[in-house]
Structures are given as structure tokens and as C-alpha cells.
Amino acid sequence: MKRTEKKNKQPDSRIWNRILAVLTVCILLLILLLGFMVVRRNRMLDLTEAYTAETGSGAGSAGLAGRADAFGADLCVSPETVSLEGVSLQAADERALLFNLETREALFAQNIYQQTYPASITKIMTAILAEEQGNMEDTVVITQEDLNLEEGSQMSGLAAGDTVTMDQLYHALVVYSANDAAMAIARQIGGTVEQFVQMMNDKAVSLGMTGTHFSNPHGLHQADHYTTPYDVYLMLNYASQLPAFMKAARLPSYQLDIKGADGTVTRSLYLSSTDQYMTGLRSTPQDVTVLGGKTGTTPEAGSNLAVIVQNRYGVPYMAVVMNALNSSVLYEDMNQLLSQINRDG
């Protein structure tokens, strides 16, 4: 019996050895497969590395060419200058662009990486933070600090002690370009205006706006408050994806009702859009529809306008004109750009 037991144990040992060997081979193959997948994934992730672009007037086509595909995949990229037959702006120092947002093609570009003062185009960034960081149902009590702005600046007519909603301030900001609304929003969202401005600059960095620095939430002139047309494109392109912004930006006017403590309306402020396309004071070329945008004007910045439009086929474009001599030149040059978007069907 003992000999028989020894003979029976030998086959069992061999079977287990074979099983262990097979398992070992399977584990090794699995490790090799996982290693291959990790290496392949890392190679793919290399395409998403953040870009490093030149800043200021040195940024141009060379800087853009180095951007990672992942950053520019959904964005237009362009040299400093792109000529377009039929377009000749009235001044060489104007800054302007025309981008096809569907094909991400730059149709026209002039000085688009040169820094300039944005005036109230600044309020696009203020609106972005208001929509992303604020609650439109919150109430805000207007303070004297909100109203202490330079004489002649665009004011909605709010008074210290007025209680309004964030939604009302947002519309006053986007439609009427009200500087007092910008101040109240900044104080409400940031705690202080200074902290809100820091939030603006942080957001600009996150959007790749390498030629921009904000010093206030409204765009009244300060020497260290500047941007570029390309950065305006980045900012407005982002804002256009926010539903509240585009809804407000296409309004020709807005009525802001001030209510008393008992909830009754004590007075109403009628605010007309600063965009003359929206109010009908200016006409676009035939079969061009303005979807929204933002104006900006100061003596130092000149006249500025950034708009998103669509052609007769529903294709979206963005056009930006900055540093125009006056309002007439601004809309004439803008119409030069917009007249091109139906040219090729």
C-alpha cells in the first residue's frame, strides 16, 4: 500500500507544476499587455500638453504654431496679418479679425496680437464670472462705492440703497454696459473689487489670454488694463457658450424695475443696448444676423466692437474691430468684414 501511495502522489505533483507554469505565463502576458497599454496611453497624452505662447506684441503666428493640437482643436489660430480681398480698414493701427467659427479659419487679421485698451469689452469677462460664480436670484444692495466712478461714465441710474437682483445687474451690465452694475457684481462675487479683478485675471490665464491684464471690472481707462483682439476672441468664444450671456447680449433694451420694501415697483430704468446693430441704428450687410456681442468706447481705447454673427446658411463667425477712430468708422469697418461672410456660400 505504501508503494501505491507514492506512485499516486507523483502525477498530482506534476499536474500542479504545470498549472503553476501556465498561470505564471498568463500573468507575465497580462503584465506585458498592461505595460503596452500604459505606454500607448502616455504617448496619446503627450498631445494634450499645455502650450506655452509668447505674450504681448511678440505673440504671433510663430507662437501659435507651437500650441498643442488639443488646445487649438476647437479654436481658430491665425498669423498676425491675414489679408482679404475687399477689406481695407480705414486706419493702419486698427486691430481687427474675422474668424469662421465652424471651420476655425481666419479670413482676416490685422494687428490681432498687439495690445490695446478694451474699454467695456472688459465686461465680457465680468459677465462670465457673474454667470459662473454668482446666483442670479441673489439680492444686492447698491452702495456708494459702486457709484464712485469718473464723471461721464456709463451709469444705469441706480442709487445707494437700491436693492436689486444679480439678474438685473447682469442685464444692466451686458445690455447697457453699466459701470455701476459692474462694480456691484464685482463686490458681490469677489467680496471686494480687488479680489474680483484677481479672479478676472485668473480666468484669463485659464482661457489662454496671454496678452491680457485686467485692472477693473468695467473697462474705464487704466494704463495697465489691456488686451488683444485675439484674446477678445478667446473670451467671447467662451462667453458664447454660456446661455445667460447670449440671451442678454441680443436684447435691444432692458427694463430694470426698482422695488421698495413692500415689493412694489418704485421706479423703472429703461436701458437701451449700446450695440447699434441691436437697436437698429446700424444695419448689417444683407443676410447677416447678429447673435450677440459687446461694445466698448473710451477716448484712449477708441471705438470697439466684438460680435458673433451668422450668414444666410447659419454658419457662425466672429468679427472684432478695435481702436477705430469713432463710432461711424467702427461700424463701417465692421460691415466691411461682415459683407464677406456670404461671399463663398
Secondary structure, DSSP 8 states (H G I E B T S, - for coil): -HHHHHHHHHHHHHHHHHHHHHHHHHHHHHHHHHHHHHHHHHHHHGGG-------GGG-SHHHHHTS-HHHHTTS----S-B--TT---S-TT-EEEEEETTTTEEEEEESTTS-B--GGGGHHHHHHHHHHH--TT-EEE--HHHH---TT-------TT-EEEHHHHHHHHHHH--HHHHHHHHHHHHSSHHHHHHHHHHHHHHTT-TT-B-SSSS----TT-BB-HHHHHHHHHHHTTSHHHHHHHT-SEEEEEEE-TTS-EEEEEEEE-S-HHHHTSS--STT-EEEEEEEEEETTTEEEEEEEEE-TT--EEEEEEEEESSHHHHHHHHHHHHTTTTTT-
